[in-house]
Amino acid sequence: MKIPTYKQLFIAGTLVSMLALAACSGAEETTTTQKDQTTETTEKAEVKLKNNISLSVDRGFVRDEVKFDATDLEPNKEVELTWNSIDGKYIVEDLYAVVGPEFTEEEITLTKGKADAEGKWSGSFKVPEGFGGDFTIWVKQDGEKIGQVGYTVDPSFVMEPESGPVGTEIKIKMEGLGWSTYMRNWQLTYDNKYTGLVTGISTNGTAEAKIRAAGDVGKHAIRLRTGYLGMQYINYLQSPYPDKPAPDFLFEVTEGVASTIENHVEETPVAAGGGVVMPELKNKDKVKVDLSVTEGIVGAPVKLTASNLPAEKEVEFVFNTMRGSRVSGNGFGEETTVLGKAPIDKDGKIEFDFPIPDDLGGIPHRIDLVVDGEVYGQTYLRILPSIVSMEPLSGPVGTKISITIKGGGWTEFDNAYYLTYDNAYTGYLCAFNSAGDLTFDVIATGSTGYHIIDLYPGIYKQEIKDTDMTLIPQLTYSTDHPGSAMPAIRLAFKVTE
């Protein structure tokens, strides 16, 4: 698909800077006459498009049915309505660096038909699933645009459930979130405390945010507002977009506690766009390497088997990892450790049992099978986050709660977790410098009863920040977090008298 330069929506800082410089350079060589001719040509092209489409409504939601009438068409000829659909994804470079979102535009057909003898055409179409925002609808004949009209897709929001005890998982489902700078990032607060970020970049405006019910028995306010700078834009009615939705919900906390109050790491979610693509493994001819599990927590048992290795030799199992720091100034790089050695039998086969190393989580580690200094086979093993300890589990206000998590990552999208206490964002934790170990403490506060402590994935750093997603809990982590599929970690502490 060829995308016109003026419609390319790629948010890449270096590229944008280069284009800007090129544009400035070109501008110096362009005469005033050339500019005037270009402007005149553009204006003439725009004049050709008629305002010959009328709609039953000029705004609505995904899947709404819209009726239309088109006039001034060529009689008795095929005709179609088209729409400028947007597709979004994250750009991640070198397996670890987050550049930012990229959006591309594609013209799609809404419906087709035939103009009558008077050059008129009437019908209806359904608003396509995808991003919300302002769109252009064109009427076309013989592949050429004849007329146009604007249509606005508003986002919709649903909260489920509406009540439940402390620890209940609350889902807020959204469709039609925007792709533009202003409408891309949404921020959520719980009882006027900032909780985190809501996005639908890789899911084209469809999103599901997940939090847990917290606080005393009674009603609690959940608010969603846009905020491209990392926080809610509060006086939105005085913003350039006062007509956009600003949803409010009330969740009622009931007596008791939910089953989800127990400490747990959630199931591994789906990484945005399928996540980063790891380099292809390089095995010598006919060499086959298998693991009993391809991912697991620190200390879990793994059996490695391989075949077609050099008979009656010894194989060394080399574990590749990363070491270093982004903030020390010393940089970071790949390091290796030896998991062990094993003899190869006369048929070229081996079996090797080992525990998953106490190391970095996030993207997978490569294991090399080395014989006589030469790599014969490779495989990938991923380390998942796990809760090692939380002490104590209860106590009075002021109790220091000590927590240890294993399996934190090292990339810009999985090296940090972002902590909330009763849905109030408290701060972040980095795992790179400590080789995946996250050891920290929290002070118990609040009334008697259970209080939730949640750790969310997020983006530690991104190259382009015209919309700031960094150092924020990403509440839509289960469907729209880039890179690797990092799960949320759920903890709870009981405040006693």
N, C-alpha and C positions, 0 to 999 in steps of 0.2 A: 504494500500500500504506500503510495506516494503522498506524503504530508506536506502541504504548502508551508513555506518557511514561517509565514506570519501566524500560522495556526499551530506550529510545533510548541508543545507546552512542557518541554523537558527542563527540569529545574536542576541544572548542573552549573555550579558557580564558575569554574574555570572556563567551561565552554561559553557561558554567557559573557564573561569578560572578554574572551577572544573575539566573539561575534561583535561585541560593542566596539572594541578597538578597530576591528575591520570595518565596521559601519562608519566610524568616525573618519578613518583613513579614506574610505571611498567617498565620503561626503565632501572632502576637500577637493577631490578631483571632478566632482559632478558640477556642471554649470547650472546657473539659475534656469536657463531655458530647458535643460533636460529635466529638472525637477518639475517645472511647470507642465511639461508634456506628460510626465508620468502621472501627475495629479489629475490632469485633464482626462487621460485615458482611464484612470481608476474611477473618476466620477461618471464618465460615460457608461462604463460597465455596470456601475451601481444603478444608474437611471433605468437600465434595461429591465431590471427586476420590478415587477408590478406588485402593488398591494392588493392582490386579487384573491386572497384567501381569508375567509371569515371562519372563526371557531366558536363553538357553543360556550366555551370558557377559555380564559387565557392563562389559567394556572390550575394545578391540581397535584395529584400524587401518582406514584408508580402504579401501573395497571388500571388507572382510571380510563373510562371510555370518553372520547372527545368526538363530537360531530363537527363536520366541516362542509363548507361550500366554496368551490373555486369557480371563477368566471374568467372571461377573456382568454379562453383556451382555443386552440385550433380544433374545429369541430370534427367529430367522428374519428378521433385519433387516441391512441393509447396514452395514458397519463399516470404519474405516480407521485406520491408524497414521500419526501425523504427527511432525514433528521441527522444532526451532527452528534453522533454518539462518542463518548469519551471512555478510554480504557486507561486504568492506572496500575502502576507497579512500583516496587522499591528498587533502587539501583544500589547494589552492594559490590564493591570492588575488592579484589585480592582476598576474598573469603572473610574479610574482617572489617573493612571500612564502609560505613554507611554514607553514601553520597546524598540521597534524599529521594523524594518521589519523582516519578516520570509519568507524564500524561500525554497520550496521543489521541488524535481525533480521526474518526472514520465516519463517512456518510453511509447511513443504512436506510433501507426502504421501510416505510411505515405501512403503506398499502398501495395497491395498484388498481386501475380501472380504465374507463374510456369516457372521453368527453362526448356529450350529446351533440345533436345537430346545431344547437345554439352556442356551443363552446362552454357548456357548464358541466360541472361534475360535483356530486354530493356523496357523502359517505361518512364513515367513522373509523377511528383507529384507537388502539390502546396504548397508553403511555408506556414506553419500553422500560424494563427493569434496568437499573443502572444509577449513575450519579444524578443528583439533583442539581438545580441551578437554572440558568437562563439558556434556552436553546433556540435554534432557528429551524423552522419548518419550510421546506421548499416544495413547490410544485414544478414537475419536470415533464417535458415532452421531447421525444427524439434525443434524450440524454442531456438536454440543455435546461437550465433553470429559467423559469418564466416569471415566477412570483415567490414571495416569501411572507412569513408572519412569525412573530415571536411567541414562545410559550415558556412558562416557568414551572419547574417541578419542585415542589416543596418537600422537605423531609418529614417522615412520619415516625412516631415513637410510641412504643407499647411497653409497659412494665408488667412483669410476671414473677411471682405472685404479688398480691397487694398486701398480704399480711403473713405473719409467721413469727416464731420465737427467735431469740438471738442466735445467730449463726446460719439462719436461712439464706440460701443462695438466691439473690435477686438478679434477674436478667432484664436488661433493657434492650429491646430489639428495635433496630432502626433501618429504614430504607430511604434512599434518596438523599443521603448526605452529599454535600457538594464537593467539587474538586478545586474550586477557585481558592485563592489564598485566604480569603475571609471566611469561607464556608467549609473549609476542609477539616479543621481541628475543632472539636467540641470538648468542653471541660465540664466535669461533674463535681457537684458539691453535695455533701450529706450533712444536714443540720448546719448549713452555712460554713462547713469546714471543707477545705479543698481535698478531693479524693484522687482524681486522676484524669487521664486523657482518653477520649473516645475518637476513633478514626475508622474509616472504611476505604482506605487507599487501594489496597490490592484486591478488594472485594467489590469495587466499583459502587461505593456508596451504601452497601448493605453491611450492617455491623451488629454485633451483640456484645454489650458490656456486661461484666459480671462483678458484683460486689457481694458482701454478706451483711445481713441485718445486724445492727449494733445499737446499743443504748437501752434506756429504761423502757418499761412497758408504756405504750402510747404511740402517738403518731410522730413520724420523722420525715422531714422535708428533703426531697431529692430534686436538684435543679440541674438542667443542662443549658449551657450557653456557648455560643461560639467564642473563640479566643485564640487567634493565631500566634500570639506572643507567649503562650504558655499558661495563661490564666483567663478567667471568664471576663468577657466584655460586659460590664454590669448595666450601664445605661444604653442598652442596645437600641431603645426607641429613638435615641438621638444620634445613632450611627448612620452611615451611608445606606444601611440595609434594615430600616425599621420594620419592614413588612415580613421579615423572616420569623419562623417559629421560635419560641422560647419555652420549652416544655417544663412543667413542674409536676411532681408526683408526691403523694403522701403514702408512706409505707407504715403500716401499723405493727409494731412489735407486740407480740402476745406473750403470755406466761410460758415459762419453761425454756428449754434449749433444743436446738435442732441437732439431728444426727451429724451434720457437717461441722459441729463445734469441735469434734476431735481433731487433734493435730494430724495433718496429712499433706502429702505432695499430690497435686492433681495429676490426672493422666496427661501424658504428653500430648499437646495440642498439634494443630497443623500450622506449619510455618507459612507465612505469606508467600503466595506464588510457588509453593513447594519448597521454599528455602534455597540456600546456596547449593550449588552443584559442586561436589567434591571432585578433585582431579581423578582421572581414570587410573585404576590400579594397574600395575605392570607386573605380570607374572610371566615367567619363562614358559616356553611351549609345553603344553599339557599339564603344567603345575596347577593344582587346585587347592585352595585354602578355604576352610569353613570354620565358623564359630558356632558354638551351641546357642549363644545369644549375641546379638549385634549391639545391644545397649543394656545398661544396668547401673545399679548404684555401687558406690565404693565398697569393696570387700565381697561382692557377690561372686560366686564361682563361675568360671568360664572354661569350656573345653575347646581347644583348638585342634583341628585335624587337618592334615595335608597329605597329598599324594604326588607321585612322579618327581620326587626329590632325588638327589644323588644317593644311591644305596650305600648303607653302612658308613655314612658320614655323620658329623654332628651339626645340628642346626642351632643357631642363636636367635632368640626372639627379641627384636629391638623395638622398643616403644618410643614413638616420636611425640613430643609435646612442645609447649612454648614456655619460655621463661623471660621475665623482664618486668618493665613498668612503663606506663605512659607518662608518669609525672616525675620520675626521678631524674630524667635527663639521660639515663644510660641506655634507653631503647630496649628492644626486645628481639628475640630470635628463637629459632628452633633448637631444642636440646633432645638428647636421646638417653634412655636408660635401658638396661638389659633385664627383661623379665625372667629369663632363665635359659637353659639349654636342654636339648634332648637328643638322644641317638636316633638316627634314621635306620629303619629295619632294611632287610635285604630286598624288600619289594618297593622301597622308596617312600614308605609311609611313616608318619609320626602322629602321636597323640600327646598333647601337652595341657595339663590342668593348671590354672592360675587364678588368683583373685583379681577382680578389677582394681587397678591401681588407685591409690589415694592421690588424685590429680585433678586437673581442670575438666570441667564439664563443657557444655556448649556443643560446638561442632565436633565431629568424630576425630579420634586419633588414628594414625596409621601405624600398623604393626608390620615390620619387615622380617622376613625369614631369611637369615643370612647363613650361607654355607661357604667356608673358605674365603671369607671377606666379600662374597658376591651375593647380591639380593636375588633370591629365586622366586619368592612369592610375597604377596602383600594382602592385607585385609584392613577393614576399618572397625573400630570399636568406639562407641559413644558412652560417656559417663553422664548419668542422669543425677539431678539434685536429690538429696536425701536429708532428712532431719536426723541428726546424730543425737542431740540432747537438748532438753529445755528444763531448767531447774531454777526455782521450784515451779510447780504447776498451780499453786495457790498461795495466798498470803494477803496481808493488809496493804492498804495504800502506802506507797513508798518502797515496797519490796523491789529489790533489783533482780530482774529475771535474766539469767544467763542462757544464751542460745548458741548452738553450733550447727551449721549447715555445711554439707559437703557437695561438691559438684557444680560450683559456680564457674562461669566461663571466662574467656579472655578477650573476645572480640568486642567491637563497639556496640554490638546488639545483644551480647549475652554475658558481659563481664560484671554487670551490676544488677542488684535487686533493689526495689524501691518499697519502703516499709510504710504501712499505714497502721494506725492504732485507732480502733473504732471508726474506721473510714476517714481518718484525718492523716494526710500525708506528713510523715515525720522526717524522712531523710533516706539516703541511699547507702548501699554497701557494695564495695568492690572486691572481686575475688582473684584478680590476676596476680597481684603481688604476693598473695598467700597460697598460690597453687591450687585454687579452687575452694579453699577453706574460708567460711564466713563465720567468725566468732564475734558476738556482740552482746550488748545487754540493753534492756528496756526497763523503765521504771513503771511499776503498776500505779494506775490512777483510775478514778471513777468510783461510782457507787458500788455497793455490794452486789456481786453476781459476776457473770462471765463477760469478758472483754476480748474482742477479736484483734489478732495481730496478723496481718496479711503481707506477704511479699509478692510483688508483681514484677514481671519483666518490663523492660523499657529500653530506650535508646540512650546510651551513655554519651555519644558524640555523633554529630552528622556534619557533613561538609557544608551543605546549603541550609540556611535556617531562616528563609523568608516566612516559614511557619515553624515555630520552635517546638520540637518534640523531645528535646533532650532533658535528662534527669527528672523524668516524670513517670509515675506509674501508668502503664498503658492498659486500661481496663478492657480493651478489645484484643488482648494478647492471644486469645484462643483462636482467632481467625485472621488477624491483621498485623502480627508481629514479624518483622523481617528476619531473614538469616537462618536461625535455628529455632526449633520448636521448644521454647523454654516454658515449663509449667509454672503456675502460681503455687505458692506455699502457704498453707493455712494453719494458723496456730491460735490457741486461746488460753487465757489466764483467768482464774477465778479470784476475784477480790473478796476477801473475808472481812469480818468485823475487826 
